[in-house]
Amino acid sequence: MLQTRCPLRKKSRRHRSLFREVVILALALLVSGFFIRTGLTEFYRRSYPLKYSDLVEKVCTEKGLEPALIYAVIRTESSFNPQAVGPVATIDARGLMQVTSDAFDWVRMRQGQKPMDPEMLFEPEVNIDCGSEMLRMFLDEFDFVENALCAYHAGRTNAMKWLADPEYAPDGKIITNIPFGDTAAYVHKVCKTMEIYQELYDM
């Protein structure tokens, strides 16, 4: 009888040992997975920061805009560099949201304000206020983010023309076939960046 019990005990010990190893391995995988996810989240948050958050939150509250949209436009336009200028000499875009002097004058006129030196667009507060005001106006006029971004990048006149053409806006509501390649790439990039901000920061 004793001889029949000993192998059972050894087998039971082996099972318990194997069970402990499985539990330890599972815990190790769980912990390592947590640190990997945490590390990836921190990596993405460094790549998609919330710089100028006080200014962004202020204009979004005042104008009823989503912070993710403003952060996405700033990241795409200037990578959060307040001294950024247009990529070519013929484009006088300035600052965080790459506002041109003509757009600056237009926005201030719509706001009932006097023209201001375009060099002021290098000031983050002025630039974010102007860029977000443009987006608010375009959203009010064109309803959808995609259309507003078309107007922001290619100009209001082009956005109006595309929206009225079934070739570019088959449903008459959203410009889905953007004829300018750089504008199409811009709209896609801003929308994807906006989604990342929403996911990363639960916006």
C-alpha positions in Angstrom: 0.0 0.0 0.0 2.8 2.4 0.9 4.5 1.7 -2.4 1.3 2.7 -4.3 0.9 6.0 -2.5 4.4 7.3 -3.0 4.2 7.7 -6.8 0.8 9.5 -6.3 2.4 12.0 -3.9 5.2 12.6 -6.3 2.8 13.1 -9.1 0.7 15.5 -7.0 3.8 17.5 -6.1 4.7 17.7 -9.8 1.2 19.0 -10.6 1.4 21.6 -7.8 4.9 22.6 -9.0 3.7 22.9 -12.6 0.6 24.9 -11.5 2.9 27.3 -9.6 5.1 27.7 -12.6 2.1 28.4 -14.8 0.7 31.0 -12.3 4.1 32.7 -12.1 4.5 32.8 -15.9 1.0 34.2 -16.2 1.7 36.9 -13.6 5.0 37.7 -15.3 3.2 38.1 -18.7 0.5 40.2 -17.1 3.1 42.5 -15.4 5.3 42.8 -18.5 2.2 43.5 -20.6 1.2 46.3 -18.2 4.6 47.9 -18.4 4.7 47.5 -22.2 1.3 49.2 -22.5 2.3 51.9 -20.1 5.6 52.4 -22.0 3.7 52.7 -25.3 1.2 55.1 -23.8 4.0 57.3 -22.5 5.8 57.1 -25.9 2.6 58.2 -27.7 1.9 61.0 -25.2 5.4 62.4 -25.8 4.7 62.3 -29.5 1.2 63.7 -29.1 1.6 66.3 -26.3 -0.9 68.6 -24.7 1.3 71.7 -25.0 -0.4 75.1 -24.5 -3.2 73.3 -22.8 -4.3 76.4 -20.9 -4.8 78.4 -24.1 -6.4 75.5 -25.9 -8.8 74.7 -23.2 -9.7 78.4 -23.0 -10.6 78.9 -26.6 -12.4 75.5 -26.8 -14.6 76.5 -23.9 -15.3 79.9 -25.4 -15.9 78.7 -28.9 -17.4 75.3 -28.3 -14.6 73.3 -30.0 -13.1 69.9 -29.3 -9.6 70.2 -27.8 -8.6 67.2 -29.8 -9.2 69.1 -33.0 -7.1 72.1 -32.0 -4.2 69.9 -30.8 -4.4 67.9 -34.0 -4.2 71.0 -36.2 -1.3 72.5 -34.1 0.6 69.2 -34.3 0.0 68.9 -38.0 0.7 72.5 -38.9 3.7 73.3 -36.7 4.6 70.4 -34.4 4.0 72.9 -31.6 6.6 75.3 -32.8 5.3 78.9 -32.1 8.0 80.3 -34.5 7.1 78.1 -37.4 6.7 79.7 -40.8 5.2 78.5 -44.1 7.1 75.8 -46.0 7.6 78.0 -49.1 8.3 81.7 -49.4 5.0 82.4 -51.2 3.0 81.2 -48.2 3.2 83.7 -45.3 1.7 81.3 -42.7 2.9 81.9 -39.2 2.9 80.3 -35.8 1.3 77.3 -34.1 -1.7 77.0 -36.4 0.0 78.5 -39.5 -2.3 81.4 -39.9 -1.7 83.7 -42.9 -1.7 87.5 -42.7 -4.8 87.6 -45.0 -6.7 85.1 -42.8 -5.7 87.1 -39.7 -7.1 90.3 -41.2 -10.3 88.4 -42.3 -10.9 86.9 -38.9 -10.3 90.2 -37.1 -12.7 92.0 -39.5 -15.4 89.3 -38.9 -14.8 89.9 -35.2 -15.3 93.6 -35.6 -11.6 94.3 -34.6 -8.9 96.4 -36.2 -6.1 94.8 -38.2 -3.1 93.8 -36.2 0.6 93.4 -37.1 0.9 89.8 -38.5 4.1 89.4 -36.5 1.7 89.0 -33.5 0.8 85.6 -35.0 4.0 84.3 -33.5 2.4 84.8 -30.1 0.8 81.5 -29.1 -2.3 83.2 -27.5 -3.0 85.3 -30.6 -2.4 82.5 -33.0 -4.5 79.9 -31.2 -7.3 82.3 -30.8 -7.3 83.2 -34.5 -6.9 79.7 -35.8 -9.6 78.3 -33.6 -11.9 81.2 -34.6 -11.4 80.2 -38.2 -12.3 76.6 -37.5 -15.4 77.7 -35.5 -16.5 79.8 -38.5 -15.9 77.0 -41.0 -17.7 74.4 -38.8 -20.7 76.8 -38.5 -20.7 77.2 -42.3 -19.9 73.7 -43.5 -21.1 71.6 -40.6 -18.5 68.8 -40.8 -14.9 68.6 -39.6 -13.7 67.4 -43.0 -15.2 70.3 -44.8 -13.9 72.8 -42.2 -10.4 71.4 -42.6 -10.7 71.7 -46.4 -11.6 75.4 -46.0 -8.8 75.9 -43.4 -6.2 74.4 -45.7 -7.3 75.2 -49.2 -9.5 78.2 -48.6 -13.1 78.9 -48.1 -13.8 79.5 -51.8 -12.5 76.1 -52.8 -14.4 74.3 -50.0 -17.7 76.0 -51.2 -17.0 75.0 -54.8 -16.2 71.4 -53.9 -19.2 71.0 -51.7 -21.5 72.2 -54.5 -20.0 69.7 -57.0 -21.3 66.1 -56.9 -17.9 64.9 -58.2 -16.3 66.0 -54.9 -19.2 65.8 -52.5 -21.5 63.0 -53.8 -24.0 63.4 -51.0 -23.8 67.2 -51.0 -22.8 67.2 -47.3 -19.2 66.0 -47.0 -16.3 66.6 -49.3 -15.0 63.0 -49.7 -13.1 63.3 -53.1 -10.8 66.2 -52.4 -9.2 67.2 -55.7 -6.0 68.8 -54.2 -3.6 66.0 -53.2 -1.9 68.0 -50.4 -5.3 69.1 -49.0 -6.6 65.5 -49.1 -3.4 64.3 -47.2 -3.8 67.2 -44.7 -7.4 66.4 -43.9 -6.6 62.7 -43.5 -3.7 63.4 -41.2 -5.5 65.9 -39.0 -8.5 63.5 -38.6 -6.3 60.6 -37.7 -4.3 62.8 -35.3 -7.5 63.9 -33.7 -8.6 60.3 -33.2 -5.3 59.6 -31.5 -5.7 62.5 -29.1 -9.2 61.4 -28.3 -8.0 57.8 -27.5 -4.8 58.8 -25.6 -6.5 61.4 -23.3 -10.1 60.1 -23.3 -11.3 63.4 -24.8 
